[in-house]
Amino acid sequence: MKITRKRSRYDRARKLVRVALREEFGGVELEFPLVRLGHKEKRGRLPRIARLMALAVRCEELLRNGTVKDYAELARLGIVSRPRMTQVMNLLNLAPEIQEEILFLPEVEGGREPVSERALRRLPGILCWNHQLEMWNQLRGRWRSS
């Protein structure tokens, strides 16, 4: 026997989904949490630099598989300037350890983000990954101590 619903409503304030069953199935209204059981509710936001790093990885994938032909096309599609697209894509020149750490930065629950993109802009220009890691550790030391 298939039970069908009469209507569904989302209560975003209380983070619930209300499902009303048809009359022949009792006509009851059930409530379910929007957060899946066993998962923590997210309270913060991803740091901007982590989102930009993920965007750079995705754009590189689009370039490699031929979906877009160059940075200029990416810039047009993203409605940003070519120099801005280059800044974002330069994050891929960071040492793999730094990229991984950026992608897994903890969520920011309030206030300033731990590391800004502006502070990182000169790092990709350093060719030696060991030197990049030294500078990254200095940056991390600053925001962890504050």
C-alpha positions as CSV (number, residue, x, y, z in Angstrom):
1,M,0.0,0.0,0.0
2,K,1.4,3.4,-1.0
3,I,0.8,6.3,1.3
4,T,0.7,9.6,-0.5
5,R,1.0,13.0,1.0
6,K,-1.6,15.8,0.7
7,R,0.9,18.6,1.0
8,S,4.4,19.5,2.4
9,R,5.4,22.7,4.0
10,Y,8.9,23.9,5.1
11,D,9.2,25.8,8.3
12,R,12.7,27.3,7.9
13,A,12.5,29.2,11.2
14,R,12.0,26.0,13.2
15,K,14.0,23.9,10.6
16,L,11.1,21.4,10.1
17,V,9.3,19.9,7.2
18,R,5.6,19.3,7.8
19,V,3.9,16.6,5.7
20,A,0.1,16.3,5.7
21,L,-1.2,12.9,4.7
22,R,-4.4,12.4,2.8
23,E,-7.6,11.8,4.7
24,E,-7.8,8.1,3.8
25,F,-4.4,7.6,5.6
26,G,-5.5,9.3,8.7
27,G,-5.1,12.9,7.7
28,V,-2.3,13.4,10.2
29,E,0.4,16.0,9.9
30,L,3.9,14.7,10.6
31,E,7.0,16.8,11.4
32,F,10.5,15.9,10.3
33,P,13.8,17.8,11.1
34,L,15.5,19.4,8.1
35,V,18.9,18.3,9.5
36,R,19.4,14.7,8.9
37,L,19.8,12.5,12.0
38,G,23.4,11.9,12.9
39,H,24.5,15.1,11.3
40,K,25.5,18.2,13.2
41,E,23.7,21.4,12.3
42,K,26.0,23.8,10.7
43,R,26.2,27.1,12.5
44,G,29.1,28.9,10.8
45,R,30.1,29.7,7.3
46,L,32.9,28.5,5.2
47,P,35.8,31.0,5.0
48,R,35.9,33.0,1.8
49,I,39.4,31.7,0.9
50,A,38.1,28.1,1.2
51,R,35.3,28.8,-1.2
52,L,37.7,30.6,-3.6
53,M,40.1,27.6,-3.5
54,A,37.3,25.2,-4.3
55,L,36.2,27.5,-7.2
56,A,39.8,27.5,-8.6
57,V,39.8,23.7,-8.4
58,R,36.5,23.5,-10.2
59,C,37.5,26.0,-12.9
60,E,40.7,24.0,-13.5
61,E,38.6,20.9,-14.1
62,L,36.4,22.8,-16.6
63,L,39.6,23.9,-18.4
64,R,41.1,20.5,-18.5
65,N,38.0,18.7,-19.9
66,G,37.5,21.4,-22.5
67,T,34.2,22.8,-21.2
68,V,35.7,26.2,-21.3
69,K,38.7,27.2,-23.5
70,D,40.6,29.8,-21.4
71,Y,40.6,32.1,-18.4
72,A,38.9,34.8,-20.5
73,E,35.8,32.6,-21.0
74,L,35.8,31.7,-17.3
75,A,35.9,35.4,-16.4
76,R,32.9,36.1,-18.8
77,L,30.9,33.2,-17.4
78,G,31.7,34.2,-13.8
79,I,31.0,37.9,-14.5
80,V,34.4,38.9,-13.1
81,S,37.4,40.7,-14.7
82,R,40.2,38.7,-16.3
83,P,42.7,39.9,-13.7
84,R,40.3,38.7,-10.9
85,M,40.0,35.3,-12.5
86,T,43.8,35.1,-12.7
87,Q,44.0,35.9,-8.9
88,V,41.6,33.1,-8.1
89,M,43.3,30.6,-10.4
90,N,46.7,31.6,-8.9
91,L,45.6,29.8,-5.7
92,L,46.4,26.6,-7.6
93,N,50.1,27.5,-7.6
94,L,50.1,27.1,-3.8
95,A,51.8,24.0,-2.3
96,P,49.4,21.0,-2.1
97,E,49.7,21.0,1.7
98,I,48.5,24.7,1.8
99,Q,45.7,24.0,-0.6
100,E,44.5,21.1,1.5
101,E,44.7,23.1,4.7
102,I,42.7,26.0,3.1
103,L,40.0,23.7,1.8
104,F,39.5,22.2,5.3
105,L,39.7,25.5,7.3
106,P,37.1,25.4,10.1
107,E,33.8,27.2,9.8
108,V,33.7,30.8,10.9
109,E,31.0,31.4,13.5
110,G,31.3,35.1,13.8
111,G,33.7,38.0,13.4
112,R,36.7,38.1,11.1
113,E,37.9,35.2,9.1
114,P,41.2,33.6,10.1
115,V,43.1,34.3,6.9
116,S,42.3,36.7,4.1
117,E,42.8,36.2,0.4
118,R,44.7,39.5,0.3
119,A,47.3,38.1,2.8
120,L,47.7,35.0,0.6
121,R,48.1,36.8,-2.8
122,R,51.9,36.9,-2.8
123,L,52.3,33.3,-1.8
124,P,51.5,31.7,-5.2
125,G,54.3,33.9,-6.7
126,I,56.9,32.1,-4.7
127,L,58.1,29.2,-6.8
128,C,59.6,27.1,-3.9
129,W,56.9,25.2,-2.0
130,N,59.2,25.1,1.1
131,H,59.4,28.9,1.1
132,Q,55.6,29.0,0.6
133,L,55.1,26.7,3.6
134,E,57.4,28.9,5.8
135,M,55.3,32.0,4.9
136,W,52.1,30.1,5.4
137,N,53.2,29.0,8.9
138,Q,54.0,32.6,9.7
139,L,50.5,33.6,8.6
140,R,48.9,30.8,10.5
141,G,50.9,31.8,13.6
142,R,49.5,35.3,13.4
143,W,45.8,34.3,13.2
144,R,46.1,31.5,15.7
145,S,47.7,33.8,18.3
146,S,45.0,36.5,17.8
